[in-house]
C-alpha cells in the first residue's frame, strides 16, 4: 500500500478502501481496541475474556440490545447513526435503573466486503455517546454476515440494593414525573417521512436521542423515586408497567403534556399528537413515580446538578387500574392499549 | 386452542404449532424466564436491565460470542445443538481464565414464522450445559430476523487479580500442557462429512464439545500456571499466542499427541492427522504453560478433583521463537502457520 493512499479521519490513520476481509478477526478487533488505560478494566480485547474489577459496595447492572439491518436500519443508513442509536438504547436502560454505565461489549456481524470505515463509523457512533459517560469498549466478537447485525451488552454499577425497578410499592397521590423530550422522536420521524421544514428539534430527537444517564443518577440519589423505567415504547406502555401493574391507576394532565410543535406536526401529517406521546416511544426519556412529599427535594437536586429542573409532573397515581387524561378543556379521556375512549 | 393440542416436552407445557409471532416480545421472553430464585441475581428478565450482586474479593470475567445461520449452522440444524455449542464456546472462554461462570444474556434474532419450540430448543441446548455449571439466564433481547442469529454474553467471577491470561512471563523448560480431546472435533467433522462408521467419540467431540470449566478452576488454584487459553482455533494458534508472543519457542512431542483413532480417520479421508491437531480447533480443551517444578502439584490437584489427572504434557518451552515437533521417529518438523517444514 502506498503512503499517499493513507489518510487521517477522526484521529485514526487508515488505509483507503481497506476491506473488513483484509484485516482478519484479530486485525479487525485490534483496530477498535482503545489503547489507553481505563480504570477498572484489568484486561480488555485480545484474551479469551475481559477482566473487570468492580468497586465494593456496588451491584452490577447489565443490559443487552440487538439491532439488525432491514429491521432497525437500512443497508445505506449512516453507520455512525447505527452505533449512536444502539449505544443510546443501552445507556438509557442503565439510566432507567439509576446506575452508572461503565463498559460495553460488541457482537458484530458484518459483510467482509464492506469498507473498514463502515465499521469504524459504527464504532465512532457508539463511542461518541459512550465516552460522554466515561463508558469504554471492553470486548467483543465479530463474524461474517450478509446483513449488518449489532448486539451491545452494557455493564454498569449501582449502589448495593439501590437499583430503581419497574415493580414496587406505589400509593395514590404519588406523582408521575417525566424527564426528557416526550413524543418528539415519533413526530421527528413523521417530519422526515413527509419532508416538512422547520422542526429541527424533533428531527434531532429522532436521529440522535439522548440517554438520561445524569438525570437517572440524580433521581436515584434523591431517594424519593418509587419505580422508574425509560420511555422506549411510548408513555402508555410506561404507565401500564409502572402504575397499572403495581395495582393503581393514573390521572394524567394534558396541560403538562401538550406541545404546540407536536400538535403542528400532527396537523401537517393528519395525525393526533397524542399518538406521538402515548404510542411513539424511542424518546428515551425517564418516567418515574415519586413520593409526593419528596418532589421538592427532587427538583432541588435536579436544579443543582443540571441548572434546570427538567422534570415535569405529568400526572398522579389514583385508585382504580385505568389511565385517564384530563384534557385542556377539562374533559376526560380513557387511554387504552387499543386507543382512546372519550367520556 | 384445544386441550388435546397441548403436550409436554422436557418439563414444559406448550401449545403445538405456537409461532414466535403469536407471543410478542414480552410473552416470548417471559416464557424463557426461569422463575426459581438464583443466588446473586437480584433482578432478572422483565425490567430495563438485570441486577447482579457480585461477591466481594472477586473480579468479573466477561465474554461474548455470536453465531449466525448460514455461517456457523444451517437453517435445519438441530436448534438444541445451536444452543449447546454457543454455550460451550462461552463457557470455554471463562474456563480459559480459570474463572467461575455465573450468568448469561441472550440476544436472539429469529424468524417470527418459526415454531416456538425452535426457540425453546435453543434455550434447552444453552441450559443443558449452563446448568451443569450453575450458570443462569439473567436477561436478553429478541428481534425479528430472517436468519437466526444468536449472541451470548457470559459473566463469571474470579478471585481478585488471579485471572489467567494469554500474555505473561514464561521461561525455557516450562511445560506445555493440554487438557481435553485434541484434534477430535475436526476429525469428527470429517467422519460425518464422509459418512464413516465407528468413530463415535470423535463425532461426539464435534457435535457436543465439553468446556473445561472444572479443570480451569483447578489449574487456577494450583497456582503453577503462567499463561493459558482455550483451543478454539487449533493448537498452532495456541502455541503462537502463549509461547511465541511471549518471546519463546516450543518443542512438542508427537508421542504425547499421536492418536491412533485420529490417524485412522486421516487415512480414511486422505488427510494428515496433524492437521486436525494443529489447525482443527473447536476442541475447547485448555492449553497452558506451567512451571516445571509445579507440575506434580498440578497433577495431584487434578487427580484429587477429577479422579483422573487428565492433563498431558505435550511439550516444553525452548529458546528461539519457533514451534518444533519431535516426531515418533525422532526427526523434527517445524510447524508454521502456512504448513510444515521437514528438517
Interface residues (C-beta under 8 A of the other chain):
Chain A: X42 X43 X46 X47 X48 X49 X50 X51 X52 X53 X54 X56 X59 X60 X61 X62 X63 X64 X65 X66 X67 X68 X70 X71 X72 X92 X93 X94 X96 X97 X99 X103 X105 X106 X107 X108 X109 X138 X139 X140 X141 X142 X143 X144 X145 X146 X147 X149 X151 X153 X155 X156 X158 X160 X161 X163 X165 X166 X167 X229 X230
Chain B: X42 X43 X46 X47 X48 X49 X50 X51 X52 X53 X54 X56 X59 X60 X61 X62 X63 X64 X65 X66 X67 X68 X70 X71 X72 X92 X93 X94 X96 X97 X99 X103 X105 X106 X107 X108 X109 X138 X139 X140 X141 X142 X143 X144 X145 X146 X147 X149 X151 X153 X155 X156 X158 X160 X161 X163 X165 X166 X167 X229 X230
